[in-house]
Amino acid sequence: MIPASGSTITYPGGATGASATVLHVADAGDGRSAIVLDTTAFHPVDTAWPDQPADRGVLRAGGREFPVVDAVVGASQGDALLLGPDVPVRTGTEGWTFVVAHLVEGADVAEGDAVEIEADAAYRAQLSAGHTACHLASLALDAALAGAWRKEAPADALGAPAFDALAIQESRILPDGSRDVYRVGKSLRRKGFDPAALDDLDALAADVNARLAEWLATGGAVRIETEGPALADRRTWVCELPGAEARIPCGGTHVSSLADLASAVVSFELVPVEGGLELVMTTAASRR
């Protein structure tokens, strides 16, 4: 039975492995089982905002090892477990229980079984570097575009006009990088943004990259603050930057220090779309 508190997650603290007890097993189709554990170190992909992919890894049970082919957010309001795209509410919605569902092929496990779960640490490190670099790049982009606003706009975690939050259409965390797509159309112009700020993308990239290099050189601490151990509990990325502490709500994984990153470099592309433009920012990070 799935308890009302849901799964206990340990990945926000950097864990990649856990010993656990099987709480629930459901048919996920295509010969796969959705296995819910009382404790897991696996980061799942969130259907509502699927920026960071699920961890890769294995589940060990009964002396055998089974690849985890995916990990998704599951939710229930009773006995039925809904998975991924079938979950009709956002994670944390009152009255629902949220869990990590590990999708495994051919695993012969049952409720109450003792198992071990282990995420691929090398792949996790790549995604964590990409996610931290993504947050830093968004803050550096906001700062670089601060002079492009003709009206007062909501502020980001460092006090600059929040271009990233107001224009973001899609964000994808990649191994050692990220790709963010921003919509620059009538809505953003009405909010006061001047698209002329994007006329010289080389200059924009130089500004952002100089700021990123300055921040990484400080080697500031990075941590995830959590309000509790459940999947639905709020988590916040906290990063020490020169003269400020950046705080951004985030359910992903991250490096523990800016000193873990040797570099983070962005490039930009403008793509014409109906009614405006899309600004694509690609961030590439390298680890020490």
ChimeraX attribute file (.defattr): number of C-alpha atoms within 10 A of each C-alpha:
attribute: neighborCount
match mode: 1-to-1
recipient: residues
	/A:1	12
	/A:2	20
	/A:3	12
	/A:4	15
	/A:5	16
	/A:6	24
	/A:7	24
	/A:8	20
	/A:9	24
	/A:10	19
	/A:11	22
	/A:12	23
	/A:13	15
	/A:14	18
	/A:15	16
	/A:16	21
	/A:17	21
	/A:18	20
	/A:19	16
	/A:20	19
	/A:21	18
	/A:22	20
	/A:23	20
	/A:24	21
	/A:25	20
	/A:26	17
	/A:27	12
	/A:28	18
	/A:29	10
	/A:30	7
	/A:31	11
	/A:32	18
	/A:33	22
	/A:34	26
	/A:35	26
	/A:36	26
	/A:37	30
	/A:38	20
	/A:39	24
	/A:40	28
	/A:41	24
	/A:42	31
	/A:43	28
	/A:44	25
	/A:45	21
	/A:46	22
	/A:47	17
	/A:48	14
	/A:49	12
	/A:50	15
	/A:51	20
	/A:52	23
	/A:53	20
	/A:54	23
	/A:55	24
	/A:56	20
	/A:57	22
	/A:58	20
	/A:59	22
	/A:60	18
	/A:61	16
	/A:62	12
	/A:63	6
	/A:64	10
	/A:65	15
	/A:66	16
	/A:67	18
	/A:68	26
	/A:69	15
	/A:70	20
	/A:71	25
	/A:72	24
	/A:73	26
	/A:74	29
	/A:75	27
	/A:76	18
	/A:77	12
	/A:78	13
	/A:79	9
	/A:80	9
	/A:81	23
	/A:82	19
	/A:83	23
	/A:84	18
	/A:85	13
	/A:86	12
	/A:87	17
	/A:88	12
	/A:89	12
	/A:90	16
	/A:91	21
	/A:92	15
	/A:93	12
	/A:94	9
	/A:95	10
	/A:96	19
	/A:97	23
	/A:98	29
	/A:99	32
	/A:100	31
	/A:101	29
	/A:102	30
	/A:103	26
	/A:104	21
	/A:105	17
	/A:106	11
	/A:107	21
	/A:108	12
	/A:109	17
	/A:110	14
	/A:111	14
	/A:112	14
	/A:113	14
	/A:114	16
	/A:115	19
	/A:116	20
	/A:117	24
	/A:118	21
	/A:119	23
	/A:120	14
	/A:121	16
	/A:122	12
	/A:123	14
	/A:124	27
	/A:125	18
	/A:126	20
	/A:127	26
	/A:128	24
	/A:129	29
	/A:130	31
	/A:131	28
	/A:132	27
	/A:133	30
	/A:134	28
	/A:135	20
	/A:136	23
	/A:137	26
	/A:138	21
	/A:139	25
	/A:140	23
	/A:141	24
	/A:142	24
	/A:143	20
	/A:144	22
	/A:145	22
	/A:146	19
	/A:147	13
	/A:148	17
	/A:149	18
	/A:150	13
	/A:151	13
	/A:152	10
	/A:153	16
	/A:154	13
	/A:155	15
	/A:156	20
	/A:157	16
	/A:158	18
	/A:159	14
	/A:160	19
	/A:161	25
	/A:162	21
	/A:163	26
	/A:164	21
	/A:165	15
	/A:166	18
	/A:167	17
	/A:168	17
	/A:169	15
	/A:170	14
	/A:171	18
	/A:172	19
	/A:173	24
	/A:174	22
	/A:175	21
	/A:176	24
	/A:177	24
	/A:178	26
	/A:179	20
	/A:180	22
	/A:181	21
	/A:182	20
	/A:183	21
	/A:184	25
	/A:185	17
	/A:186	13
	/A:187	14
	/A:188	17
	/A:189	15
	/A:190	11
	/A:191	15
	/A:192	15
	/A:193	24
	/A:194	17
	/A:195	16
	/A:196	8
	/A:197	16
	/A:198	17
	/A:199	10
	/A:200	10
	/A:201	15
	/A:202	13
	/A:203	13
	/A:204	18
	/A:205	19
	/A:206	15
	/A:207	16
	/A:208	25
	/A:209	22
	/A:210	13
	/A:211	19
	/A:212	21
	/A:213	14
	/A:214	12
	/A:215	20
	/A:216	21
	/A:217	14
	/A:218	14
	/A:219	18
	/A:220	17
	/A:221	16
	/A:222	21
	/A:223	19
	/A:224	23
	/A:225	16
	/A:226	17
	/A:227	10
	/A:228	12
	/A:229	18
	/A:230	21
	/A:231	25
	/A:232	24
	/A:233	16
	/A:234	16
	/A:235	19
	/A:236	18
	/A:237	21
	/A:238	19
	/A:239	22
	/A:240	18
	/A:241	19
	/A:242	13
	/A:243	7
	/A:244	11
	/A:245	14
	/A:246	20
	/A:247	18
	/A:248	15
	/A:249	14
	/A:250	18
	/A:251	24
	/A:252	24
	/A:253	23
	/A:254	27
	/A:255	24
	/A:256	21
	/A:257	18
	/A:258	25
	/A:259	18
	/A:260	17
	/A:261	21
	/A:262	14
	/A:263	19
	/A:264	26
	/A:265	19
	/A:266	23
	/A:267	17
	/A:268	19
	/A:269	13
	/A:270	16
	/A:271	12
	/A:272	10
	/A:273	11
	/A:274	7
	/A:275	11
	/A:276	15
	/A:277	16
	/A:278	21
	/A:279	20
	/A:280	21
	/A:281	22
	/A:282	19
	/A:283	25
	/A:284	21
	/A:285	22
	/A:286	17
	/A:287	16
	/A:288	7
